[in-house]
């Protein structure tokens, strides 16, 4: 499931980053009309969410008209949802007449945003959306992408270090560095306090080993706090957006 968000608001963007990426929904963000239609052409989103919290309805209505008047069926059928501030019945009625399929209040919770967009998708498509955590691959040989990681074995307290090969909201794959006793790691082990850094923020997270070979280990995150969740979501969004 792919969602394109049109907003100039840093706050709104971050709200959708933390709402959607954690639910396996692919998020794209644009700030201007030209980029909006370029991304519609190139990305073929399932839903477009447009921010009218500042009540600039006329500008957004013109964009909705362009989408809904497209001669290309795959564009005309894209579901358009508005992110609104105060409810104005006149504008709501006009939006529905233009083909808008849903509305999200500006004070909506993260849980509501993701579940509501999933329900809109299902109404439009007739089936539940396919969702999976977006995964970002990193090149440990590139200093700009090298992220070190360290943790201790739950079996013998051996300090183990490595570099992250890829990361998703669900977990990380790590290239292990150095030597350690073979019994230090095994599939199914629960590892506490895995430490690494994302964009200057210290991350500490628990995880379970889901794959292990000599120089490779994959972890599934467990019990993340809100700060860690938000940091991982934002890092993935930045990488997917090419920042």
C-alpha positions as CSV (number, residue, x, y, z in Angstrom):
1,X,0.0,0.0,0.0
2,X,1.5,3.3,-1.1
3,X,0.4,6.8,0.2
4,X,1.4,10.1,-1.3
5,X,1.2,13.0,1.2
6,X,0.9,16.6,0.0
7,X,1.8,19.1,2.7
8,X,4.2,22.0,3.5
9,X,4.0,21.3,7.2
10,X,6.9,19.6,9.0
11,X,4.6,18.6,11.8
12,X,2.1,16.9,9.5
13,X,4.8,15.1,7.6
14,X,6.3,13.7,10.8
15,X,2.8,12.7,12.0
16,X,2.3,10.6,8.9
17,X,5.8,9.2,9.0
18,X,5.3,7.8,12.5
19,X,1.7,6.7,11.7
20,X,2.3,4.8,8.5
21,X,5.8,3.5,8.3
22,X,5.3,1.5,11.5
23,X,2.3,-0.2,9.9
24,X,4.0,-1.3,6.8
25,X,2.6,1.5,4.6
26,X,4.9,3.1,2.1
27,X,4.9,6.9,2.4
28,X,6.0,9.5,-0.2
29,X,6.0,13.2,0.6
30,X,5.8,16.3,-1.6
31,X,5.5,20.0,-0.9
32,X,4.4,21.6,-4.2
33,X,1.9,20.9,-7.0
34,X,4.5,20.2,-9.6
35,X,6.1,17.5,-7.5
36,X,2.7,16.1,-6.6
37,X,1.8,15.3,-10.2
38,X,5.4,14.1,-10.9
39,X,5.1,11.6,-8.1
40,X,1.6,10.5,-9.1
41,X,3.0,9.7,-12.5
42,X,6.1,7.9,-11.3
43,X,5.0,6.3,-8.1
44,X,1.3,5.4,-8.9
45,X,0.1,5.8,-5.2
46,X,-3.0,4.1,-4.0
47,X,-4.1,7.1,-2.0
48,X,-3.2,10.8,-2.0
49,X,-3.6,12.8,1.2
50,X,-3.8,16.6,0.9
51,X,-3.3,19.0,3.8
52,X,-6.0,21.7,4.0
53,X,-5.5,22.5,7.7
54,X,-4.8,26.1,6.8
55,X,-8.1,26.1,4.9
56,X,-6.6,26.8,1.5
57,X,-9.4,24.7,-0.1
58,X,-9.5,26.4,-3.5
59,X,-5.9,25.6,-4.2
60,X,-6.4,22.0,-3.2
61,X,-9.7,21.6,-5.0
62,X,-7.9,22.6,-8.2
63,X,-5.4,19.8,-7.6
64,X,-8.2,17.3,-6.9
65,X,-10.0,18.3,-10.1
66,X,-6.8,17.7,-12.1
67,X,-6.6,14.2,-10.6
68,X,-10.2,13.3,-11.1
69,X,-10.4,14.7,-14.6
70,X,-7.4,12.7,-15.8
71,X,-8.1,10.7,-19.0
72,X,-5.9,7.9,-17.5
73,X,-8.0,5.5,-15.5
74,X,-5.1,4.6,-13.1
75,X,-4.8,8.2,-12.1
76,X,-8.5,9.1,-12.0
77,X,-9.2,6.2,-9.7
78,X,-6.6,7.2,-7.1
79,X,-8.4,7.8,-3.8
80,X,-8.0,11.4,-2.5
81,X,-8.3,12.1,1.3
82,X,-8.2,15.6,2.9
83,X,-6.5,16.4,6.1
84,X,-8.7,19.1,7.6
85,X,-8.9,21.5,10.6
86,X,-12.3,22.9,11.6
87,X,-15.2,21.1,9.9
88,X,-16.9,23.4,7.3
89,X,-20.0,21.7,5.8
90,X,-19.9,23.8,2.6
91,X,-16.3,22.7,1.8
92,X,-16.9,19.1,2.9
93,X,-19.8,18.9,0.5
94,X,-17.8,20.5,-2.3
95,X,-15.0,18.1,-1.7
96,X,-17.2,15.0,-1.9
97,X,-18.8,16.3,-5.1
98,X,-15.2,16.6,-6.6
99,X,-14.6,12.9,-5.7
100,X,-12.8,13.1,-2.3
101,X,-13.3,9.8,-0.5
102,X,-12.4,10.7,3.0
103,X,-11.4,13.2,5.7
104,X,-8.9,13.1,8.6
105,X,-9.1,15.7,11.4
106,X,-5.8,17.4,12.2
107,X,-6.0,16.1,15.8
108,X,-6.3,12.4,14.7
109,X,-4.2,9.9,16.5
110,X,-1.5,7.8,14.8
111,X,-3.6,4.7,15.2
112,X,-6.6,6.4,13.6
113,X,-4.7,7.7,10.7
114,X,-3.3,4.3,9.7
115,X,-6.5,2.3,10.3
116,X,-8.6,4.9,8.5
117,X,-6.4,4.9,5.4
118,X,-6.4,1.1,5.4
119,X,-10.2,1.1,5.5
120,X,-10.4,3.6,2.7
121,X,-8.1,1.5,0.6
122,X,-10.3,-1.6,1.2
123,X,-13.5,0.2,0.3
124,X,-11.9,1.4,-3.0
125,X,-10.2,-1.8,-3.9
126,X,-12.5,-4.4,-2.4
127,X,-9.6,-6.2,-0.7
128,X,-7.3,-5.5,2.2
129,X,-4.0,-3.8,1.3
130,X,-0.7,-5.6,1.1
131,X,1.6,-4.2,3.7
132,X,5.2,-4.8,4.5
133,X,7.9,-2.9,6.3
134,X,10.0,-0.8,3.9
135,X,13.6,-2.0,4.1
136,X,16.6,0.3,3.6
137,X,19.9,-1.3,2.5
138,X,23.1,0.3,3.7
139,X,26.7,0.1,2.4
140,X,29.1,-0.5,5.3
141,X,32.0,0.5,3.0
142,X,30.5,3.9,2.5
143,X,31.4,6.1,5.5
144,X,28.2,8.1,5.1
145,X,26.1,4.9,5.5
146,X,28.2,2.9,8.0
147,X,26.3,2.4,11.2
148,X,28.1,0.4,14.0
149,X,26.1,-1.8,16.4
150,X,27.1,-3.5,19.6
151,X,25.4,-5.9,22.1
152,X,26.3,-8.7,24.5
153,X,25.5,-12.3,24.0
154,X,22.7,-13.5,26.4
155,X,24.6,-16.9,26.6
156,X,28.0,-15.7,27.9
157,X,28.0,-11.9,28.0
158,X,30.5,-11.8,25.1
159,X,30.6,-8.3,23.6
160,X,29.7,-8.6,19.9
161,X,30.1,-5.8,17.3
162,X,29.1,-5.3,13.7
163,X,27.7,-3.0,11.1
164,X,24.1,-2.7,9.9
165,X,23.5,-4.0,6.4
166,X,19.8,-3.1,6.3
167,X,17.1,-1.8,8.5
168,X,13.3,-1.8,8.6
169,X,10.8,-0.9,11.3
170,X,10.7,-4.6,12.0
171,X,14.4,-5.2,12.6
172,X,18.0,-5.1,11.3
173,X,20.5,-7.3,9.5
174,X,24.0,-7.1,10.8
175,X,27.4,-8.0,9.4
176,X,29.3,-9.3,12.4
177,X,32.9,-8.2,12.9
178,X,35.6,-10.1,14.9
179,X,35.6,-13.5,16.6
180,X,33.6,-14.8,19.4
181,X,32.6,-18.3,20.8
182,X,30.1,-20.1,18.5
183,X,27.7,-20.6,21.3
184,X,27.4,-16.8,21.7
185,X,24.5,-16.5,19.2
186,X,21.7,-18.8,18.1
187,X,18.3,-18.4,16.4
188,X,15.7,-17.7,19.0
189,X,17.9,-15.9,21.4
190,X,16.5,-12.8,23.0
191,X,19.2,-10.1,23.0
192,X,18.8,-7.1,25.4
193,X,20.1,-3.6,24.8
194,X,21.3,-3.6,21.2
195,X,23.0,-0.3,20.7
196,X,23.5,1.8,17.6
197,X,23.1,5.4,16.4
198,X,20.7,6.9,13.9
199,X,21.2,10.5,12.7
200,X,22.9,11.4,16.0
201,X,20.4,9.7,18.2
202,X,21.4,6.9,20.5
203,X,19.2,3.8,20.0
204,X,18.8,1.0,22.5
205,X,16.4,-1.8,21.6
206,X,15.7,-5.4,22.5
207,X,15.4,-8.0,19.8
208,X,15.3,-11.7,19.0
209,X,17.7,-13.5,16.6
210,X,15.7,-14.7,13.6
211,X,18.7,-15.8,11.4
212,X,22.3,-16.5,12.1
213,X,25.4,-17.6,10.1
214,X,29.0,-17.1,10.8
215,X,29.3,-13.5,9.9
216,X,25.7,-12.5,9.6
217,X,22.8,-12.1,12.1
218,X,19.3,-10.8,11.6
219,X,17.2,-9.4,14.5
220,X,13.5,-8.8,14.9
221,X,12.8,-5.8,17.2
222,X,10.8,-6.3,20.4
223,X,9.0,-3.8,22.7
224,X,10.3,-0.5,21.2
225,X,9.6,2.7,23.1
226,X,8.0,5.6,21.3
227,X,11.2,7.5,20.9
228,X,12.9,4.6,19.3
229,X,9.9,3.9,17.1
230,X,9.8,7.5,15.9
231,X,13.6,7.6,15.3
232,X,13.6,4.4,13.2
233,X,10.5,5.5,11.2
234,X,12.0,8.9,10.4
235,X,15.4,7.4,9.4
236,X,13.7,5.0,7.0
237,X,11.5,7.8,5.6
238,X,14.6,10.0,5.0
239,X,16.5,7.2,3.2
240,X,13.5,6.3,1.0
241,X,13.0,10.0,0.2
242,X,16.7,10.4,-0.8
243,X,17.5,12.9,1.9
